[in-house]
Every structure is written in C-alpha cells, then in structure tokens.
Amino acid sequence: MKHLMHFMLFFLFIFSLFALTGCSNQIQALTENLPATGKPSPSPSEKKSTPIFAADDFSNLQLTDPTLPVYDKYTLAERHANKLSQTLPQLTPYTAIKVVYLTFDDGPDNKNTPAVLDILKQAKVKATFFVVGKNVKLYPEMVRRIYDENHAIGNHSYDHNYTTLYTSPTAYIAEMKKTDEAIKAIIGVRPLITRAPGGVTGHFTKAFATALAANSYVEYGWNVSTADAAPNHPVAQDFIDNVLAQIDKPAVTMHPILLMHCSSSHEETVKALPAIIQILKDRGYTFGVITPMTPSPW
C-alpha cells in the first residue's frame, strides 16, 4: 500500500508538470505578439500611415508617395518669429501613374462631412478637404476626424466671401493665415495647400499668385467637376454623369482632381459618392491626397 501511494504521488507530479508546461506554452503563444500595453499589435492593414511634417527649411518635401498628407508645424507668424524659411523650394510633381484626387470644399459640417468620411472609410480611399475657417471653428471635431483618418486638409479661406476675400492679395493672405491658426489650434499643424473659393479664374491677378508663393502656399484647382454646387439643384445622377463625361479626357486621365462639396445642403453629393468611387476604381485609379508635389490640374 505504501509503495502504491508513492507511485500515485509520483504520477500526479509528472502529470502536473506536463500540464503546467502546456499552459505555459499556450500563454506564451497568446502573449508573444502583444506590445508593452498588453493590446494586440495592429495588422498591416490597420496600421496608420504618418503624415509628413515639413522641415524648418522645407528640405524634406521632395516625396514620391502621393498618399501621405503634408503639413507644416509652424504658422506663418511662427516662421517669421523664428526666422525660418517662408517659401517652398522648387518641387518636382509626382510621376505616379493613374492617381485620382477626390477633393471636398466648403466644410466641415456635422452632417454631410461625417457621411462622406464614413463612405471613404468603407471604400478604403483617401481624399482632401479644403476647409473654411469659420466652419473649422464650428466643427473642430470634424477637423480632428479628417486628420486622424489620414485625409489631407487644405485652406479654403476663412469666410468664403468673394467681396472681401478678393479685394487685394493682402486681404486674401490674411484670411488664409486666420484659417491656418484655427486649424493649428485643433490638430497642431497647418496646411500648405490652398484652394481659392470659386477658383482663381476671374479672381486672381499675378499679384495674388506672387503673394501665395511668398507665404509657402501652393494653390490647387480642379480638372473634373461634379457640378454639385450648380444653382439648378442637380441630383446625384447628374454628378455621376458629369464625372463619366470628363474622366476619360486625355488632359485629365493621368491625374484627375475631382471637385465636390461636403458642407450643408450637399446630401446629393453623399448619395453620388459611392458610385463615383467605383467608377474610378473600375478604371484602375489609386487614390492620392493633394500635397505641394501634386501635379497641377491644368
């Protein structure tokens, strides 16, 4: 009986040892991919790409990836105070084949902008939002979301009021600076890209372009218009038809820049967006964001 008890105790010891070893291996397998926080590491598709932040002298902006947003850590006032460069170097545009740029003007708002962002997220594509300063102030959470989801943000003036905006280059730059300040207060950086409300034609003189260059801004228009701001209240199918009529023209085929809007009253743009994205995907486009290296639309 005594020998039997010794044998049973020895058997239980060996069994426990194997069980503990197996548990240890399982624990190691479960935890070997955990970072210090104890949370699972993101898969490659979940990892967030990092925006590019301009160097003090803008020397790091000759880039080859059209999907990365570009921002400046300084406002123009801060650059001036720190005696840093306020003009961009000569930059060579991207040469990537068949990159399309979706752009949305006049936002943000709290209805159509989040709806657009939801669609972009579902489609796994990036876009550029040219924001108006007064709306930035009203909806800072939307500016933060645009930035956090790795879309690009551009400057589209503060008030979008042609009467005051285009009185002089000084007035124009003042609105851009004011919008920069509003954006930087939310996300800590300012954009280098701008879009003139209504476009430069009929609004800009050579002096406006000179003033933009002197303040490290790069102006971007568009070469494909959905006409979603037309006065005759068009509907989603009109926007889709407009894209189909323009997208295959030789002048825009390699780098279409699409004009749309995401502000109040643009619900039809939201309805049209999934079909527009699918049209572009079917034609083999990849989706980029506007930066100082984006080819000119003209």
NORLINZI-V573852 format. One line per field, one symbol per residue. ss: DSSP state (H for helix, E for strand, C for the rest). psi: psi as a letter, one per 30 degrees, with the letter a starting at -180 (. if undefined). burial: b if it has 9 or more other ideal C-beta (glycine too) atoms within 8 Angstrom, else e. A space follows every 10 residues. Layout:
ss = ???
psi = ???
burial = ???
//
This chain:
ss = CHHHHHHHHH HHHHHHHHHH HHHHHHHHHH HCCECCCCCE CCCCCCCCCC CEECCCCCCC CCCCCCCCCE EECCCHHHHH HCCCCCCCCC CCCCCCCCEE EEEEECCCCC CHHHHHHHHH HHHCCCCEEE ECHHHHHHCH HHHHHHHHCC CEEEECCCCC CHHHHCCCHH HHHHHHHHHH HHHHHHHCCE ECEECCCCCC CCCCCHHHHH HHHHCCCEEC CCCEECCCCC CCCCCHHHHH HHHHHHCCCC CCCCCCEEEE ECCCCCHHHH HHHHHHHHHH HHCCCEEECC CCCCCCCC
psi = eeeeeeeeee eeeeeeeeee eeeeeeeeef ffgkaffgkk kkleffkklk lkkkleggfg gilfjgfklk lkfkleeeee eghlkgkklk kklkgkkikk jkkklfalag deeeeeeeee eefhlllkjj lkeeeeeeif feeeeeefgg lkklkhlefh jeeeegflee eeeeeeeeee eeeefefgll lfklkkkflf kfekleeeee eeefggkkkk blfkkfhfgk fghlleeeee eeeefffgke ffeeikjkkl kgakghefee efeeeeeeee efggklkllk lffkkkf.
burial = eeeeeeeeee eeeeeeeeee eeeeeeeeee eeebeeeeee eeeeeeeeee bbbbeeebee bebeebbbbb bbebbbebbb eeebebbbee beebebebbb bbbbbbbbbe ebbbbbbebb eeeeebbbbb bbbbbbeebb ebbbbbbebb bbbbbbbbbb ebebbbeebe bbbebbbbbb bbbbebbebb bbbbbbbebb eebeeeebbb bbbebbbbbb bbbbebbbee eeebebebbb ebbeebbeee ebbebbbbbb bbbeebebbb ebbebbbebb eebebbbbbb bbbbeebe
//
